[in-house]
């Protein structure tokens, strides 16, 4: 495991270039095996989740090369075999292989996916989509065997607009016979990215980015080229860093519309930003105003930025209230923030953050990906030195975060323990 040490209080100035979106890349890579020919995907982030997916691809028999952010996948010699627990449990996104293999071969065996422990994270909506298209699901000892004599288009109404269930249903439906309609679909930009990729292969998908997606099944899919969109969560995290410590901190290679729910809230707090066509320049805000926040599916405030923005709320003059509606176990960062000097109380699905409070360096632990990002932001403004253990969680989702922060003025080192 790795840990980072951060000397806080240093101004951040310069340029940070945003990488490809983790939540797109981890779906695009498994989706590639639906193709009958070679697929190339550019702007792949250099994060550990990508290497876990690469391991699964090679285990299945795909030929894979990854160089300079470009992954080339030749799926023509894939063998449909059981994906064992030791590799499926490395990340949540492994379950996209479940849907891609089912869509291609009408049969899949694999174990329950892994990922950060931020709540129950059931896959019932994904399984509901499979069953609506004619698949039979058998689960025993966390192993799923899913099969279908024939996949047929169906009508799927998701009980909640789940990103994973929306993508998984699309991956199965693209080669199912007839028309599939997904209602109450998630609208996240990553879903549009995946749908565009599949359409480039020859799929017939309309409505991605809206609450109703229609997929007309096709017999085969061909090779294509795709590009991963910029990571809106990485973008938001560094914008928050700029609001805390920025001196004309410039965040580049972004899609401003994808982080509008954040920038509108930051404007409400008094943060000054220059927003361009593909960049944002942000400066440290003096005496930020408290705000109320509620996490929602896109285009609402993203759950993945809930923990990072909590650090900024500790510096607001007054009480902020934040409600988490997506995951029930996403306040694991709070005890560590309080250890550093914050004044945060948890009440059910809400936290109340009273500020401003001066944070001080401490020894803390990254319990999950976004909690780790929150603690890094806290360490950047804290007085003294902070040590963050289990930072491997953060490396799953932020490409070269140590180098990017160091380049703009942070004093941060990483070490094995």
C-alpha positions, 0 to 999 in steps of 0.5 A: 500500500502507498501513503502520501505526505503533504505540507499544507498551506502552499498556494497553487498556481499554474496549469493542470490538464485534465485526463480522460474520464475514468467512468467512461474509460472503464465502460468503453474498454469492456464494451470493445469486446462486442466488436468483431474487429480491432478497436482503438480508444484514445485519451485513456487515463493512466490509473490503476483501474485501467490496468485491472481491466487490461488484466481481464481482457488478456485473461479472456484472450484479447490482444491489447496494447496500451501506449501514450494514452491509446489502447488498441484491443483485438477481441477476435480470439476471445474465449468466453470463460469464467472471470474469477473472483481474484480479478473481478473483485478489483473494481466495480467496473468489471461488471461491464464485462458481464453485460458485454460477454452476455451480449456477444455470447448469450452466456457469462460466468463471473463473480460479483464486482469489487470497488469502493465500499461506499454503500451496498451498491447492489446490481439489481437494476442491471440484472433487471435489465438482463432479465427483461431482454430474455436472460436467466440469472442464477447467483450462488456464493457471489458467482453469477451465471447468466444465460439466454437462448435468445436475447430479445429487445424489451422494455426496461424501466429502471427504479433509479437512474443508475449509470451502471444499469443504463450502460449494462442494459445498452451493452446487452441490447445492441445485439439483441433482436428487436427494439429495447427501450430504457426508461428512467435512464441515467443522463450522465455524459459518460453514457453519451460517450459509450453510446457514441462509441457503440454507434461508431461500431454500427449499433443503433442507439438514440436518446443517450443523455435523455431519460429514454434510450432506444436501441435497435439490435444489430447482427454484428459490430465492427472495429472503430476509433473512439476518444474518452471525454475529459473527466468531470470529477477530476475537473471538479476536484481541481476547481475546488483546490483552486477555490481553496488555494488558487492563484490564477490556477488554470484547469484545461481540457475540460467541458465546462457544461459537465461541471456546471452544477459545481461552478454554479454552487461555487459562484453562490459561495463567492468564488471568482472564476473565468470560464472559457470554452475548454478551461477554467481559471480559479482563485482562492476565495476569501470568506466563502459563503455557506451553501446547501447541497444535495447530490443527484444524478446528472445534471444535478450535483454529483455524488463523486464531488460530495466528499471533495467539496466538504473540505471547502465547506469547512472554510465557509463562514456559517453552517452548510448542509449537505445531503447524500442521496445516492450512497448511504456510506459516503461520509467515511471522510468526516471523522478524519476531517474532524480529526484535522479540526473540522466541525462536522456532524452526521445526521442520517443522510445529511451532514452539517458543516460549521465553519470556518475552522482551521485545519491542522496536519494529522495522520488519516486514512483514505477509505475510498477514492473520493474520500481520499481526494477530500483528504488530499484537499484538506491536507493542502490547506492544513497547517503542518504535515498530513500523512494519508494512508491507503492512497491507492484508492485515489490512484484508481481514479486520478491520473498522475495526481501527485505530479499534477499537484506538485507542478502547481506548487503543492509539496507532496510526496508518495511512498510505499509502506 
